[in-house]
Amino acid sequence: MDVVLAQGQEQTEGSLLLPLLMIAGLFAVFYFMLIRPNKRRRQQMEKMQAELAIGDEVMTTSGLYGTVADLDEKTVILETSEGVYSRYARGAILEVINSARDEDTSDSDAEADATTESREGKD
């Protein structure tokens, strides 16, 4: 009779382990498929919103396109068309379309190329 009880106890311990492993596996799947990518995406959005600069062309979460005219810690003033300004929360900026910093580097690259070509023409 003792042998029968011992076998029954081993069987219930093994049957409890499988559901616990399945729950742990399900949590791992949720973490790697949902939680981690959303966290990374949120960090990228916060970084982009923190790096906004005057002159950046942006799109808001509602689909409005505009140019950043002024900034403060919590709000962004966008110029949607000539002379038309709207104030938005920084969190409403979804995407930077054209960065003013990118245009500055491309302008300086174009100037450097023009200077190089003019020097080569003199030689």
Backbone as XML, in Angstrom:
<?xml version="1.0"?>
<chain id="A" units="angstrom">
  <residue number="1" name="MET">
    <atom name="N" x="0.816" y="-1.185" z="0.000"/>
    <atom name="CA" x="0.000" y="0.000" z="0.000"/>
    <atom name="C" x="0.868" y="1.261" z="0.000"/>
  </residue>
  <residue number="2" name="ASP">
    <atom name="N" x="2.006" y="1.194" z="0.667"/>
    <atom name="CA" x="2.912" y="2.337" z="0.671"/>
    <atom name="C" x="3.467" y="2.613" z="-0.714"/>
  </residue>
  <residue number="3" name="VAL">
    <atom name="N" x="3.682" y="1.578" z="-1.477"/>
    <atom name="CA" x="4.206" y="1.726" z="-2.834"/>
    <atom name="C" x="3.202" y="2.457" z="-3.711"/>
  </residue>
  <residue number="4" name="VAL">
    <atom name="N" x="1.935" y="2.173" z="-3.535"/>
    <atom name="CA" x="0.890" y="2.813" z="-4.317"/>
    <atom name="C" x="0.822" y="4.303" z="-3.988"/>
  </residue>
  <residue number="5" name="LEU">
    <atom name="N" x="0.926" y="4.681" z="-2.733"/>
    <atom name="CA" x="0.903" y="6.093" z="-2.348"/>
    <atom name="C" x="2.114" y="6.837" z="-2.893"/>
  </residue>
  <residue number="6" name="ALA">
    <atom name="N" x="3.262" y="6.225" z="-2.855"/>
    <atom name="CA" x="4.472" y="6.879" z="-3.348"/>
    <atom name="C" x="4.364" y="7.146" z="-4.845"/>
  </residue>
  <residue number="7" name="GLN">
    <atom name="N" x="3.828" y="6.205" z="-5.579"/>
    <atom name="CA" x="3.669" y="6.406" z="-7.017"/>
    <atom name="C" x="2.636" y="7.495" z="-7.301"/>
  </residue>
  <residue number="8" name="GLY">
    <atom name="N" x="1.600" y="7.586" z="-6.511"/>
    <atom name="CA" x="0.575" y="8.607" z="-6.691"/>
    <atom name="C" x="1.109" y="10.001" z="-6.408"/>
  </residue>
  <residue number="9" name="GLN">
    <atom name="N" x="1.979" y="10.144" z="-5.418"/>
    <atom name="CA" x="2.566" y="11.446" z="-5.103"/>
    <atom name="C" x="3.494" y="11.915" z="-6.205"/>
  </residue>
  <residue number="10" name="GLU">
    <atom name="N" x="4.292" y="11.022" z="-6.755"/>
    <atom name="CA" x="5.191" y="11.389" z="-7.848"/>
    <atom name="C" x="4.398" y="11.831" z="-9.074"/>
  </residue>
  <residue number="11" name="GLN">
    <atom name="N" x="3.298" y="11.169" z="-9.301"/>
    <atom name="CA" x="2.484" y="11.500" z="-10.457"/>
    <atom name="C" x="1.857" y="12.891" z="-10.311"/>
  </residue>
  <residue number="12" name="THR">
    <atom name="N" x="1.387" y="13.285" z="-9.118"/>
    <atom name="CA" x="0.791" y="14.615" z="-8.944"/>
    <atom name="C" x="1.841" y="15.711" z="-9.002"/>
  </residue>
  <residue number="13" name="GLU">
    <atom name="N" x="3.063" y="15.452" z="-8.518"/>
    <atom name="CA" x="4.129" y="16.452" z="-8.618"/>
    <atom name="C" x="4.490" y="16.706" z="-10.075"/>
  </residue>
  <residue number="14" name="GLY">
    <atom name="N" x="4.578" y="15.700" z="-10.867"/>
    <atom name="CA" x="4.876" y="15.843" z="-12.279"/>
    <atom name="C" x="3.766" y="16.557" z="-13.023"/>
  </residue>
  <residue number="15" name="SER">
    <atom name="N" x="2.532" y="16.316" z="-12.645"/>
    <atom name="CA" x="1.421" y="16.959" z="-13.331"/>
    <atom name="C" x="1.297" y="18.434" z="-12.946"/>
  </residue>
  <residue number="16" name="LEU">
    <atom name="N" x="1.827" y="18.839" z="-11.798"/>
    <atom name="CA" x="1.821" y="20.251" z="-11.411"/>
    <atom name="C" x="2.942" y="21.024" z="-12.097"/>
  </residue>
  <residue number="17" name="LEU">
    <atom name="N" x="4.009" y="20.359" z="-12.414"/>
    <atom name="CA" x="5.150" y="21.010" z="-13.033"/>
    <atom name="C" x="4.843" y="21.464" z="-14.460"/>
  </residue>
  <residue number="18" name="LEU">
    <atom name="N" x="4.144" y="20.674" z="-15.208"/>
    <atom name="CA" x="3.831" y="21.003" z="-16.598"/>
    <atom name="C" x="2.999" y="22.283" z="-16.726"/>
  </residue>
  <residue number="19" name="PRO">
    <atom name="N" x="1.920" y="22.481" z="-15.970"/>
    <atom name="CA" x="1.181" y="23.745" z="-16.089"/>
    <atom name="C" x="2.014" y="24.965" z="-15.669"/>
  </residue>
  <residue number="20" name="LEU">
    <atom name="N" x="2.860" y="24.797" z="-14.660"/>
    <atom name="CA" x="3.720" y="25.908" z="-14.255"/>
    <atom name="C" x="4.702" y="26.276" z="-15.363"/>
  </residue>
  <residue number="21" name="LEU">
    <atom name="N" x="5.247" y="25.290" z="-16.032"/>
    <atom name="CA" x="6.145" y="25.551" z="-17.158"/>
    <atom name="C" x="5.411" y="26.223" z="-18.315"/>
  </residue>
  <residue number="22" name="MET">
    <atom name="N" x="4.189" y="25.809" z="-18.552"/>
    <atom name="CA" x="3.400" y="26.421" z="-19.627"/>
    <atom name="C" x="3.092" y="27.884" z="-19.310"/>
  </residue>
  <residue number="23" name="ILE">
    <atom name="N" x="2.767" y="28.177" z="-18.051"/>
    <atom name="CA" x="2.486" y="29.566" z="-17.661"/>
    <atom name="C" x="3.745" y="30.407" z="-17.804"/>
  </residue>
  <residue number="24" name="ALA">
    <atom name="N" x="4.891" y="29.877" z="-17.364"/>
    <atom name="CA" x="6.156" y="30.601" z="-17.500"/>
    <atom name="C" x="6.481" y="30.822" z="-18.978"/>
  </residue>
  <residue number="25" name="GLY">
    <atom name="N" x="6.251" y="29.811" z="-19.804"/>
    <atom name="CA" x="6.495" y="29.961" z="-21.237"/>
    <atom name="C" x="5.589" y="30.996" z="-21.874"/>
  </residue>
  <residue number="26" name="LEU">
    <atom name="N" x="4.331" y="31.015" z="-21.458"/>
    <atom name="CA" x="3.382" y="32.003" z="-21.979"/>
    <atom name="C" x="3.807" y="33.417" z="-21.588"/>
  </residue>
  <residue number="27" name="PHE">
    <atom name="N" x="4.262" y="33.593" z="-20.341"/>
    <atom name="CA" x="4.739" y="34.902" z="-19.912"/>
    <atom name="C" x="5.959" y="35.324" z="-20.728"/>
  </residue>
  <residue number="28" name="ALA">
    <atom name="N" x="6.867" y="34.379" z="-20.990"/>
    <atom name="CA" x="8.059" y="34.689" z="-21.786"/>
    <atom name="C" x="7.671" y="35.125" z="-23.199"/>
  </residue>
  <residue number="29" name="VAL">
    <atom name="N" x="6.711" y="34.443" z="-23.792"/>
    <atom name="CA" x="6.252" y="34.808" z="-25.142"/>
    <atom name="C" x="5.657" y="36.210" z="-25.130"/>
  </residue>
  <residue number="30" name="PHE">
    <atom name="N" x="4.804" y="36.523" z="-24.147"/>
    <atom name="CA" x="4.229" y="37.863" z="-24.053"/>
    <atom name="C" x="5.313" y="38.916" z="-23.874"/>
  </residue>
  <residue number="31" name="TYR">
    <atom name="N" x="6.307" y="38.618" z="-23.064"/>
    <atom name="CA" x="7.369" y="39.586" z="-22.823"/>
    <atom name="C" x="8.131" y="39.881" z="-24.106"/>
  </residue>
  <residue number="32" name="PHE">
    <atom name="N" x="8.566" y="38.835" z="-24.812"/>
    <atom name="CA" x="9.387" y="39.053" z="-26.003"/>
    <atom name="C" x="8.591" y="39.496" z="-27.218"/>
  </residue>
  <residue number="33" name="MET">
    <atom name="N" x="7.301" y="39.220" z="-27.268"/>
    <atom name="CA" x="6.497" y="39.589" z="-28.431"/>
    <atom name="C" x="5.757" y="40.914" z="-28.245"/>
  </residue>
  <residue number="34" name="LEU">
    <atom name="N" x="5.427" y="41.291" z="-27.008"/>
    <atom name="CA" x="4.619" y="42.484" z="-26.789"/>
    <atom name="C" x="5.305" y="43.539" z="-25.927"/>
  </residue>
  <residue number="35" name="ILE">
    <atom name="N" x="5.734" y="43.167" z="-24.763"/>
    <atom name="CA" x="6.227" y="44.144" z="-23.791"/>
    <atom name="C" x="7.536" y="44.778" z="-24.242"/>
  </residue>
  <residue number="36" name="ARG">
    <atom name="N" x="8.509" y="43.964" z="-24.601"/>
    <atom name="CA" x="9.827" y="44.479" z="-24.964"/>
    <atom name="C" x="9.795" y="45.363" z="-26.222"/>
  </residue>
  <residue number="37" name="PRO">
    <atom name="N" x="9.151" y="44.951" z="-27.307"/>
    <atom name="CA" x="9.107" y="45.830" z="-28.487"/>
    <atom name="C" x="8.384" y="47.155" z="-28.213"/>
  </residue>
  <residue number="38" name="ASN">
    <atom name="N" x="7.302" y="47.124" z="-27.427"/>
    <atom name="CA" x="6.598" y="48.368" z="-27.106"/>
    <atom name="C" x="7.455" y="49.285" z="-26.263"/>
  </residue>
  <residue number="39" name="LYS">
    <atom name="N" x="8.213" y="48.731" z="-25.359"/>
    <atom name="CA" x="9.101" y="49.536" z="-24.519"/>
    <atom name="C" x="10.167" y="50.205" z="-25.383"/>
  </residue>
  <residue number="40" name="ARG">
    <atom name="N" x="10.751" y="49.454" z="-26.314"/>
    <atom name="CA" x="11.772" y="50.007" z="-27.199"/>
    <atom name="C" x="11.181" y="51.105" z="-28.090"/>
  </residue>
  <residue number="41" name="ARG">
    <atom name="N" x="9.985" y="50.871" z="-28.623"/>
    <atom name="CA" x="9.326" y="51.856" z="-29.477"/>
    <atom name="C" x="9.024" y="53.143" z="-28.701"/>
  </residue>
  <residue number="42" name="ARG">
    <atom name="N" x="8.557" y="52.991" z="-27.448"/>
    <atom name="CA" x="8.258" y="54.150" z="-26.609"/>
    <atom name="C" x="9.527" y="54.946" z="-26.319"/>
  </residue>
  <residue number="43" name="GLN">
    <atom name="N" x="10.645" y="54.265" z="-26.054"/>
    <atom name="CA" x="11.902" y="54.961" z="-25.798"/>
    <atom name="C" x="12.369" y="55.725" z="-27.028"/>
  </residue>
  <residue number="44" name="GLN">
    <atom name="N" x="12.203" y="55.137" z="-28.209"/>
    <atom name="CA" x="12.583" y="55.830" z="-29.441"/>
    <atom name="C" x="11.723" y="57.065" z="-29.663"/>
  </residue>
  <residue number="45" name="MET">
    <atom name="N" x="10.426" y="56.965" z="-29.375"/>
    <atom name="CA" x="9.525" y="58.118" z="-29.519"/>
    <atom name="C" x="9.918" y="59.231" z="-28.560"/>
  </residue>
  <residue number="46" name="GLU">
    <atom name="N" x="10.204" y="58.883" z="-27.308"/>
    <atom name="CA" x="10.593" y="59.884" z="-26.320"/>
    <atom name="C" x="11.895" y="60.559" z="-26.717"/>
  </residue>
  <residue number="47" name="LYS">
    <atom name="N" x="12.842" y="59.797" z="-27.257"/>
    <atom name="CA" x="14.109" y="60.368" z="-27.708"/>
    <atom name="C" x="13.875" y="61.329" z="-28.869"/>
  </residue>
  <residue number="48" name="MET">
    <atom name="N" x="13.043" y="60.914" z="-29.846"/>
    <atom name="CA" x="12.755" y="61.763" z="-30.994"/>
    <atom name="C" x="12.075" y="63.059" z="-30.552"/>
  </residue>
  <residue number="49" name="GLN">
    <atom name="N" x="11.118" y="62.959" z="-29.621"/>
    <atom name="CA" x="10.413" y="64.140" z="-29.147"/>
    <atom name="C" x="11.324" y="65.056" z="-28.337"/>
  </residue>
  <residue number="50" name="ALA">
    <atom name="N" x="12.295" y="64.496" z="-27.638"/>
    <atom name="CA" x="13.237" y="65.305" z="-26.869"/>
    <atom name="C" x="14.232" y="66.027" z="-27.778"/>
  </residue>
  <residue number="51" name="GLU">
    <atom name="N" x="14.512" y="65.461" z="-28.946"/>
    <atom name="CA" x="15.497" y="66.037" z="-29.863"/>
    <atom name="C" x="14.884" y="66.970" z="-30.903"/>
  </residue>
  <residue number="52" name="LEU">
    <atom name="N" x="13.614" y="67.325" z="-30.760"/>
    <atom name="CA" x="12.988" y="68.247" z="-31.712"/>
    <atom name="C" x="13.733" y="69.573" z="-31.718"/>
  </residue>
  <residue number="53" name="ALA">
    <atom name="N" x="13.811" y="70.175" z="-32.887"/>
    <atom name="CA" x="14.478" y="71.463" z="-33.028"/>
    <atom name="C" x="13.618" y="72.370" z="-33.904"/>
  </residue>
  <residue number="54" name="ILE">
    <atom name="N" x="13.818" y="73.653" z="-33.738"/>
    <atom name="CA" x="13.103" y="74.626" z="-34.561"/>
    <atom name="C" x="13.501" y="74.422" z="-36.015"/>
  </residue>
  <residue number="55" name="GLY">
    <atom name="N" x="12.508" y="74.357" z="-36.892"/>
    <atom name="CA" x="12.734" y="74.139" z="-38.316"/>
    <atom name="C" x="12.457" y="72.724" z="-38.766"/>
  </residue>
  <residue number="56" name="ASP">
    <atom name="N" x="12.289" y="71.798" z="-37.823"/>
    <atom name="CA" x="11.972" y="70.412" z="-38.189"/>
    <atom name="C" x="10.565" y="70.338" z="-38.777"/>
  </residue>
  <residue number="57" name="GLU">
    <atom name="N" x="10.421" y="69.587" z="-39.854"/>
    <atom name="CA" x="9.096" y="69.301" z="-40.403"/>
    <atom name="C" x="8.608" y="68.028" z="-39.736"/>
  </residue>
  <residue number="58" name="VAL">
    <atom name="N" x="7.409" y="68.100" z="-39.134"/>
    <atom name="CA" x="6.906" y="66.974" z="-38.352"/>
    <atom name="C" x="5.479" y="66.618" z="-38.753"/>
  </residue>
  <residue number="59" name="MET">
    <atom name="N" x="5.058" y="65.432" z="-38.303"/>
    <atom name="CA" x="3.678" y="64.996" z="-38.462"/>
    <atom name="C" x="3.155" y="64.659" z="-37.067"/>
  </residue>
  <residue number="60" name="THR">
    <atom name="N" x="1.952" y="65.129" z="-36.754"/>
    <atom name="CA" x="1.349" y="64.842" z="-35.460"/>
    <atom name="C" x="0.597" y="63.521" z="-35.515"/>
  </residue>
  <residue number="61" name="THR">
    <atom name="N" x="0.146" y="63.058" z="-34.350"/>
    <atom name="CA" x="-0.602" y="61.806" z="-34.285"/>
    <atom name="C" x="-1.922" y="61.898" z="-35.033"/>
  </residue>
  <residue number="62" name="SER">
    <atom name="N" x="-2.433" y="63.106" z="-35.216"/>
    <atom name="CA" x="-3.693" y="63.280" z="-35.945"/>
    <atom name="C" x="-3.484" y="63.429" z="-37.453"/>
  </residue>
  <residue number="63" name="GLY">
    <atom name="N" x="-2.212" y="63.421" z="-37.890"/>
    <atom name="CA" x="-1.932" y="63.490" z="-39.320"/>
    <atom name="C" x="-1.659" y="64.889" z="-39.829"/>
  </residue>
  <residue number="64" name="LEU">
    <atom name="N" x="-1.525" y="65.870" z="-38.943"/>
    <atom name="CA" x="-1.251" y="67.244" z="-39.344"/>
    <atom name="C" x="0.240" y="67.418" z="-39.583"/>
  </residue>
  <residue number="65" name="TYR">
    <atom name="N" x="0.594" y="67.986" z="-40.723"/>
    <atom name="CA" x="1.985" y="68.274" z="-41.049"/>
    <atom name="C" x="2.275" y="69.734" z="-40.753"/>
  </residue>
  <residue number="66" name="GLY">
    <atom name="N" x="3.452" y="70.006" z="-40.211"/>
    <atom name="CA" x="3.828" y="71.378" z="-39.922"/>
    <atom name="C" x="5.313" y="71.485" z="-39.656"/>
  </residue>
  <residue number="67" name="THR">
    <atom name="N" x="5.755" y="72.723" z="-39.504"/>
    <atom name="CA" x="7.146" y="73.024" z="-39.198"/>
    <atom name="C" x="7.224" y="73.573" z="-37.788"/>
  </residue>
  <residue number="68" name="VAL">
    <atom name="N" x="8.187" y="73.083" z="-37.016"/>
    <atom name="CA" x="8.337" y="73.532" z="-35.636"/>
    <atom name="C" x="8.788" y="74.987" z="-35.643"/>
  </residue>
  <residue number="69" name="ALA">
    <atom name="N" x="7.972" y="75.864" z="-35.039"/>
    <atom name="CA" x="8.290" y="77.280" z="-34.980"/>
    <atom name="C" x="8.848" y="77.664" z="-33.617"/>
  </residue>
  <residue number="70" name="ASP">
    <atom name="N" x="8.414" y="76.986" z="-32.554"/>
    <atom name="CA" x="8.890" y="77.285" z="-31.208"/>
    <atom name="C" x="8.696" y="76.056" z="-30.335"/>
  </residue>
  <residue number="71" name="LEU">
    <atom name="N" x="9.498" y="75.948" z="-29.289"/>
    <atom name="CA" x="9.468" y="74.794" z="-28.393"/>
    <atom name="C" x="9.557" y="75.254" z="-26.947"/>
  </residue>
  <residue number="72" name="ASP">
    <atom name="N" x="8.977" y="74.476" z="-26.058"/>
    <atom name="CA" x="9.305" y="74.544" z="-24.641"/>
    <atom name="C" x="9.274" y="73.118" z="-24.114"/>
  </residue>
  <residue number="73" name="GLU">
    <atom name="N" x="9.329" y="72.931" z="-22.807"/>
    <atom name="CA" x="9.454" y="71.585" z="-22.258"/>
    <atom name="C" x="8.276" y="70.676" z="-22.594"/>
  </residue>
  <residue number="74" name="LYS">
    <atom name="N" x="7.061" y="71.225" z="-22.602"/>
    <atom name="CA" x="5.878" y="70.394" z="-22.777"/>
    <atom name="C" x="5.147" y="70.604" z="-24.090"/>
  </residue>
  <residue number="75" name="THR">
    <atom name="N" x="5.333" y="71.743" z="-24.734"/>
    <atom name="CA" x="4.553" y="72.050" z="-25.931"/>
    <atom name="C" x="5.448" y="72.378" z="-27.123"/>
  </residue>
  <residue number="76" name="VAL">
    <atom name="N" x="4.844" y="72.269" z="-28.296"/>
    <atom name="CA" x="5.491" y="72.593" z="-29.561"/>
    <atom name="C" x="4.530" y="73.475" z="-30.335"/>
  </residue>
  <residue number="77" name="ILE">
    <atom name="N" x="5.023" y="74.561" z="-30.878"/>
    <atom name="CA" x="4.197" y="75.419" z="-31.732"/>
    <atom name="C" x="4.577" y="75.118" z="-33.171"/>
  </residue>
  <residue number="78" name="LEU">
    <atom name="N" x="3.576" y="74.688" z="-33.944"/>
    <atom name="CA" x="3.789" y="74.320" z="-35.336"/>
    <atom name="C" x="3.225" y="75.388" z="-36.260"/>
  </residue>
  <residue number="79" name="GLU">
    <atom name="N" x="3.950" y="75.655" z="-37.330"/>
    <atom name="CA" x="3.439" y="76.509" z="-38.396"/>
    <atom name="C" x="2.918" y="75.574" z="-39.471"/>
  </residue>
  <residue number="80" name="THR">
    <atom name="N" x="1.583" y="75.512" z="-39.586"/>
    <atom name="CA" x="0.969" y="74.578" z="-40.527"/>
    <atom name="C" x="0.914" y="75.141" z="-41.938"/>
  </residue>
  <residue number="81" name="SER">
    <atom name="N" x="0.748" y="76.427" z="-42.058"/>
    <atom name="CA" x="0.874" y="77.117" z="-43.335"/>
    <atom name="C" x="1.376" y="78.513" z="-43.007"/>
  </residue>
  <residue number="82" name="GLU">
    <atom name="N" x="1.663" y="79.295" z="-44.004"/>
    <atom name="CA" x="2.297" y="80.587" z="-43.775"/>
    <atom name="C" x="1.429" y="81.472" z="-42.875"/>
  </residue>
  <residue number="83" name="GLY">
    <atom name="N" x="1.939" y="81.782" z="-41.693"/>
    <atom name="CA" x="1.238" y="82.650" z="-40.764"/>
    <atom name="C" x="0.208" y="81.947" z="-39.883"/>
  </residue>
  <residue number="84" name="VAL">
    <atom name="N" x="0.050" y="80.636" z="-40.006"/>
    <atom name="CA" x="-0.918" y="79.893" z="-39.201"/>
    <atom name="C" x="-0.147" y="79.010" z="-38.218"/>
  </residue>
  <residue number="85" name="TYR">
    <atom name="N" x="-0.351" y="79.270" z="-36.920"/>
    <atom name="CA" x="0.374" y="78.557" z="-35.872"/>
    <atom name="C" x="-0.602" y="77.778" z="-34.997"/>
  </residue>
  <residue number="86" name="SER">
    <atom name="N" x="-0.179" y="76.584" z="-34.591"/>
    <atom name="CA" x="-0.978" y="75.742" z="-33.693"/>
    <atom name="C" x="-0.065" y="75.226" z="-32.595"/>
  </residue>
  <residue number="87" name="ARG">
    <atom name="N" x="-0.616" y="75.118" z="-31.392"/>
    <atom name="CA" x="0.169" y="74.623" z="-30.259"/>
    <atom name="C" x="-0.234" y="73.183" z="-29.951"/>
  </residue>
  <residue number="88" name="TYR">
    <atom name="N" x="0.751" y="72.310" z="-29.819"/>
    <atom name="CA" x="0.539" y="70.889" z="-29.543"/>
    <atom name="C" x="1.424" y="70.448" z="-28.397"/>
  </residue>
  <residue number="89" name="ALA">
    <atom name="N" x="1.009" y="69.388" z="-27.724"/>
    <atom name="CA" x="1.858" y="68.752" z="-26.727"/>
    <atom name="C" x="2.979" y="68.019" z="-27.452"/>
  </residue>
  <residue number="90" name="ARG">
    <atom name="N" x="4.147" y="67.943" z="-26.834"/>
    <atom name="CA" x="5.267" y="67.229" z="-27.461"/>
    <atom name="C" x="4.903" y="65.780" z="-27.761"/>
  </residue>
  <residue number="91" name="GLY">
    <atom name="N" x="4.099" y="65.184" z="-26.901"/>
    <atom name="CA" x="3.694" y="63.798" z="-27.086"/>
    <atom name="C" x="2.835" y="63.580" z="-28.319"/>
  </residue>
  <residue number="92" name="ALA">
    <atom name="N" x="2.300" y="64.649" z="-28.893"/>
    <atom name="CA" x="1.465" y="64.532" z="-30.084"/>
    <atom name="C" x="2.294" y="64.454" z="-31.364"/>
  </residue>
  <residue number="93" name="ILE">
    <atom name="N" x="3.599" y="64.666" z="-31.260"/>
    <atom name="CA" x="4.464" y="64.580" z="-32.435"/>
    <atom name="C" x="4.767" y="63.112" z="-32.687"/>
  </residue>
  <residue number="94" name="LEU">
    <atom name="N" x="4.348" y="62.618" z="-33.832"/>
    <atom name="CA" x="4.507" y="61.210" z="-34.163"/>
    <atom name="C" x="5.807" y="60.935" z="-34.905"/>
  </residue>
  <residue number="95" name="GLU">
    <atom name="N" x="6.187" y="61.845" z="-35.801"/>
    <atom name="CA" x="7.311" y="61.561" z="-36.687"/>
    <atom name="C" x="7.956" y="62.852" z="-37.158"/>
  </residue>
  <residue number="96" name="VAL">
    <atom name="N" x="9.279" y="62.837" z="-37.280"/>
    <atom name="CA" x="10.004" y="63.950" z="-37.882"/>
    <atom name="C" x="10.195" y="63.602" z="-39.353"/>
  </residue>
  <residue number="97" name="ILE">
    <atom name="N" x="9.624" y="64.429" z="-40.224"/>
    <atom name="CA" x="9.702" y="64.174" z="-41.667"/>
    <atom name="C" x="11.055" y="64.626" z="-42.209"/>
  </residue>
  <residue number="98" name="ASN">
    <atom name="N" x="11.397" y="65.883" z="-41.996"/>
    <atom name="CA" x="12.689" y="66.448" z="-42.396"/>
    <atom name="C" x="13.250" y="67.196" z="-41.207"/>
  </residue>
  <residue number="99" name="SER">
    <atom name="N" x="14.443" y="66.849" z="-40.831"/>
    <atom name="CA" x="15.076" y="67.503" z="-39.695"/>
    <atom name="C" x="15.858" y="68.716" z="-40.171"/>
  </residue>
  <residue number="100" name="ALA">
    <atom name="N" x="15.796" y="69.786" z="-39.408"/>
    <atom name="CA" x="16.559" y="70.988" z="-39.740"/>
    <atom name="C" x="18.046" y="70.685" z="-39.665"/>
  </residue>
  <residue number="101" name="ARG">
    <atom name="N" x="18.460" y="69.792" z="-38.773"/>
    <atom name="CA" x="19.867" y="69.425" z="-38.647"/>
    <atom name="C" x="20.341" y="68.676" z="-39.878"/>
  </residue>
  <residue number="102" name="ASP">
    <atom name="N" x="19.503" y="67.834" z="-40.474"/>
    <atom name="CA" x="19.881" y="67.119" z="-41.685"/>
    <atom name="C" x="20.075" y="68.079" z="-42.846"/>
  </residue>
  <residue number="103" name="GLU">
    <atom name="N" x="19.219" y="69.084" z="-42.927"/>
    <atom name="CA" x="19.335" y="70.069" z="-44.001"/>
    <atom name="C" x="20.609" y="70.881" z="-43.841"/>
  </residue>
  <residue number="104" name="ASP">
    <atom name="N" x="20.979" y="71.208" z="-42.592"/>
    <atom name="CA" x="22.209" y="71.959" z="-42.351"/>
    <atom name="C" x="23.421" y="71.167" z="-42.800"/>
  </residue>
  <residue number="105" name="THR">
    <atom name="N" x="23.466" y="69.881" z="-42.500"/>
    <atom name="CA" x="24.614" y="69.066" z="-42.907"/>
    <atom name="C" x="24.641" y="68.884" z="-44.415"/>
  </residue>
  <residue number="106" name="SER">
    <atom name="N" x="23.485" y="68.732" z="-45.056"/>
    <atom name="CA" x="23.485" y="68.575" z="-46.511"/>
    <atom name="C" x="23.869" y="69.899" z="-47.180"/>
  </residue>
  <residue number="107" name="ASP">
    <atom name="N" x="23.472" y="71.041" z="-46.608"/>
    <atom name="CA" x="23.865" y="72.338" z="-47.152"/>
    <atom name="C" x="25.366" y="72.533" z="-47.031"/>
  </residue>
  <residue number="108" name="SER">
    <atom name="N" x="25.935" y="72.172" z="-45.884"/>
    <atom name="CA" x="27.370" y="72.332" z="-45.702"/>
    <atom name="C" x="28.132" y="71.370" z="-46.598"/>
  </residue>
  <residue number="109" name="ASP">
    <atom name="N" x="27.594" y="70.171" z="-46.844"/>
    <atom name="CA" x="28.219" y="69.237" z="-47.771"/>
    <atom name="C" x="28.192" y="69.790" z="-49.190"/>
  </residue>
  <residue number="110" name="ALA">
    <atom name="N" x="27.085" y="70.398" z="-49.579"/>
    <atom name="CA" x="26.973" y="70.973" z="-50.918"/>
    <atom name="C" x="27.942" y="72.139" z="-51.073"/>
  </residue>
  <residue number="111" name="GLU">
    <atom name="N" x="28.078" y="72.956" z="-50.019"/>
    <atom name="CA" x="29.025" y="74.074" z="-50.070"/>
    <atom name="C" x="30.450" y="73.554" z="-50.173"/>
  </residue>
  <residue number="112" name="ALA">
    <atom name="N" x="30.767" y="72.495" z="-49.438"/>
    <atom name="CA" x="32.110" y="71.917" z="-49.489"/>
    <atom name="C" x="32.397" y="71.355" z="-50.877"/>
  </residue>
  <residue number="113" name="ASP">
    <atom name="N" x="31.413" y="70.707" z="-51.490"/>
    <atom name="CA" x="31.589" y="70.181" z="-52.843"/>
    <atom name="C" x="31.808" y="71.314" z="-53.843"/>
  </residue>
  <residue number="114" name="ALA">
    <atom name="N" x="31.054" y="72.392" z="-53.700"/>
    <atom name="CA" x="31.199" y="73.533" z="-54.605"/>
    <atom name="C" x="32.569" y="74.173" z="-54.433"/>
  </residue>
  <residue number="115" name="THR">
    <atom name="N" x="33.057" y="74.272" z="-53.211"/>
    <atom name="CA" x="34.371" y="74.846" z="-52.958"/>
    <atom name="C" x="35.453" y="73.973" z="-53.563"/>
  </residue>
  <residue number="116" name="THR">
    <atom name="N" x="35.321" y="72.672" z="-53.421"/>
    <atom name="CA" x="36.296" y="71.736" z="-53.980"/>
    <atom name="C" x="36.316" y="71.827" z="-55.497"/>
  </residue>
  <residue number="117" name="GLU">
    <atom name="N" x="35.138" y="71.914" z="-56.113"/>
    <atom name="CA" x="35.067" y="72.013" z="-57.577"/>
    <atom name="C" x="35.682" y="73.314" z="-58.065"/>
  </residue>
  <residue number="118" name="SER">
    <atom name="N" x="35.466" y="74.418" z="-57.340"/>
    <atom name="CA" x="36.021" y="75.684" z="-57.787"/>
    <atom name="C" x="37.553" y="75.686" z="-57.637"/>
  </residue>
  <residue number="119" name="ARG">
    <atom name="N" x="38.067" y="75.016" z="-56.620"/>
    <atom name="CA" x="39.522" y="74.921" z="-56.464"/>
    <atom name="C" x="40.133" y="74.066" z="-57.576"/>
  </residue>
  <residue number="120" name="GLU">
    <atom name="N" x="39.437" y="72.981" z="-57.932"/>
    <atom name="CA" x="39.932" y="72.113" z="-58.984"/>
    <atom name="C" x="39.909" y="72.832" z="-60.324"/>
  </residue>
  <residue number="121" name="GLY">
    <atom name="N" x="38.929" y="73.710" z="-60.529"/>
    <atom name="CA" x="38.825" y="74.448" z="-61.780"/>
    <atom name="C" x="39.956" y="75.452" z="-61.944"/>
  </residue>
  <residue number="122" name="LYS">
    <atom name="N" x="40.486" y="76.004" z="-60.838"/>
    <atom name="CA" x="41.561" y="76.971" z="-60.881"/>
    <atom name="C" x="42.886" y="76.305" z="-61.225"/>
  </residue>
  <residue number="123" name="ASP">
    <atom name="N" x="43.043" y="75.047" z="-60.866"/>
    <atom name="CA" x="44.313" y="74.358" z="-61.137"/>
    <atom name="C" x="44.420" y="73.966" z="-62.548"/>
  </residue>
</chain>
